[in-house]
């Protein structure tokens, strides 16, 4: 599969902000533009990633979930979903999904599983939940609870109705006791709005910020896990950090 390094892509820009090396000059140029406007964004990227790890630890150690569907996983970094989950349950099963060809090239580093568990990668798009679920069923038992993770990705869906429909289509076939967890950029600060404007001048796909109330509405029909919709730094933190304009939540299917 051909990788076009001339077009900045979300997964590679985010990789650059996280200090990774799997990116191209076009990605770094957009990242540098954003950092000039919002120098704290690199720290925000790391703090958002830390929320992912805490959410997976909660879903395994407290909620008892042993299966994960991580959609829009991006490029490998530290504490990938399977690494966190399999520390708690060595037999945990994880399916990663992304539509970026570069992520596909790096899939092998995502596929390192414990002998007891399983890890797989699907090249698919968030906008096709039925395909994702059908192919994930080769690795996951969809009759047992699954935690669906969509981290920093639903902002690429402009319409709230479309975003909600995607969540509903992902969760509808899953049994009670399944979870949905996410984070996305908030629209509560001028800096975040400016940085997103710079992002959208060059990067693909475009990104759309949401207010905390709009994010909460995406969880209608699910039971929000305490503390509800909050900045990523305030969701069951191990160390108290200042709030940032990235909001998250997790919800349980009743």
RAQUIPE-V514439 format. One record per residue. PHI is phi in whole degrees, 0 to 359 (NA if undefined). D_LAST is the distance of its C-alpha to the last C-alpha in Angstrom with 1 decimal. Layout:
PHI_D_LAST / PHI_D_LAST
//
This chain:
NA_40.9 / 281_42.8 / 252_41.6 / 266_43.1 / 281_43.7 / 276_45.2 / 256_42.0 / 296_39.8 / 237_36.3 / 306_33.2 / 301_32.6 / 283_36.2 / 297_36.6 / 296_33.6 / 300_35.2 / 297_38.4 / 296_36.8 / 276_35.3 / 89_38.8 / 279_38.5 / 242_41.3 / 268_39.6 / 205_40.6 / 242_43.7 / 308_46.1 / 297_44.4 / 292_41.1 / 292_42.9 / 296_44.9 / 294_41.8 / 301_40.3 / 294_43.6 / 300_43.7 / 294_40.2 / 294_41.2 / 295_44.4 / 280_42.3 / 224_39.6 / 302_40.9 / 280_37.8 / 295_35.6 / 298_36.3 / 295_35.0 / 297_32.0 / 298_31.3 / 293_31.6 / 293_29.3 / 295_26.6 / 296_27.0 / 294_26.8 / 298_23.3 / 306_22.2 / 297_23.6 / 294_22.0 / 297_18.5 / 294_19.1 / 297_20.5 / 298_17.5 / 296_15.1 / 274_17.6 / 294_19.2 / 257_16.5 / 270_13.1 / 78_15.1 / 282_14.4 / 241_17.6 / 227_17.2 / 226_17.7 / 240_18.4 / 257_20.6 / 258_21.7 / 79_24.9 / 296_25.8 / 76_29.3 / 277_32.2 / 300_32.1 / 223_32.5 / 284_32.1 / 54_28.8 / 295_27.3 / 306_23.7 / 293_24.9 / 294_27.4 / 293_25.0 / 295_22.4 / 282_25.2 / 291_26.8 / 273_23.9 / 238_23.2 / 304_26.4 / 268_24.7 / 298_22.0 / 241_22.0 / 228_22.1 / 242_22.9 / 263_24.5 / 226_25.0 / 204_27.7 / 249_30.2 / 270_33.1 / 302_35.9 / 294_36.9 / 298_33.5 / 299_34.1 / 297_37.5 / 263_36.0 / 301_33.3 / 301_35.2 / 288_34.6 / 274_30.9 / 267_31.1 / 281_32.5 / 246_30.1 / 295_30.5 / 300_32.0 / 282_29.0 / 259_26.5 / 207_26.6 / 221_26.7 / 222_27.3 / 231_28.1 / 241_27.6 / 269_29.8 / 204_27.6 / 245_26.5 / 307_23.3 / 284_24.2 / 235_23.9 / 301_20.3 / 296_21.1 / 296_24.0 / 302_22.2 / 295_19.6 / 298_22.4 / 282_24.6 / 295_22.0 / 297_21.4 / 290_24.9 / 245_23.7 / 256_20.0 / 268_18.4 / 284_15.7 / 272_14.5 / 248_13.5 / 305_11.1 / 231_12.9 / 261_13.2 / 265_14.6 / 248_17.3 / 228_19.3 / 262_21.7 / 70_24.4 / 244_24.2 / 295_22.5 / 296_25.5 / 279_27.4 / 258_25.6 / 291_27.6 / 277_25.6 / 297_22.4 / 297_21.5 / 293_22.2 / 297_20.2 / 296_17.1 / 297_17.9 / 298_18.2 / 300_14.8 / 297_13.2 / 291_15.6 / 288_14.7 / 273_10.9 / 305_11.2 / 281_12.8 / 273_10.7 / 283_8.6 / 304_5.2 / 93_6.2 / 282_8.1 / 230_9.3 / 235_11.6 / 226_14.6 / 204_17.8 / 216_20.9 / 202_23.6 / 291_26.9 / 266_27.1 / 252_29.8 / 269_30.8 / 232_34.0 / 296_37.1 / 299_37.5 / 293_34.2 / 294_35.1 / 293_38.5 / 298_37.4 / 294_35.0 / 298_37.9 / 295_40.1 / 306_37.4 / 286_37.2 / 291_41.0 / 233_41.1 / 278_37.9 / 231_35.8 / 283_33.1 / 295_33.2 / 237_30.7 / 234_29.2 / 285_28.2 / 228_25.4 / 283_25.2 / 303_22.4 / 293_21.4 / 291_21.2 / 295_19.1 / 300_16.7 / 296_16.5 / 293_15.4 / 263_12.0 / 305_11.5 / 94_8.1 / 248_6.6 / 269_6.7 / 297_10.3 / 281_11.7 / 302_15.0 / 261_17.5 / 83_15.8 / 271_18.1 / 215_21.4 / 303_24.4 / 303_23.9 / 286_26.5 / 250_24.5 / 266_21.2 / 46_21.6 / 288_25.3 / 273_27.6 / 229_30.6 / 288_30.7 / 235_31.6 / 295_32.4 / 294_29.8 / 235_30.1 / 274_29.1 / 230_26.3 / 250_22.8 / 218_19.6 / 190_15.9 / 224_12.9 / 223_9.2 / 255_6.1 / 281_3.8 / 287_0.0
//
